[in-house]
Amino acid sequence: MNYFIYKITQMPGNMVKQLEKIDRFESYKEAKKKVKQLRNDQPSEALSLYKIIFAESELAAEEQLQEKREAPIIQEWEK
């Protein structure tokens, strides 16, 4: 399994995320270093974000990134 780095852009009002594969690594340490560099070099007003995803293939990684996740339930003590 590999660590993939993706640039994710989602325009306001658009349901579909635009995914751009940046790189692939075999170790988390290398992937983390690269994604930190990309995030630091990005302008503050940019609409995109960078994510690391652990998956068997590029297709599996993109499927996981496109999944619609429910918002977490906030417990009373977390407010």
Summary of the structure (lengths in Angstrom):
residues: 79
radius of gyration: 14.4
end to end distance: 37.1
largest distance: 40.1
contacts: 168
relative contact order: 0.26
helix: 33%
strand: 30%
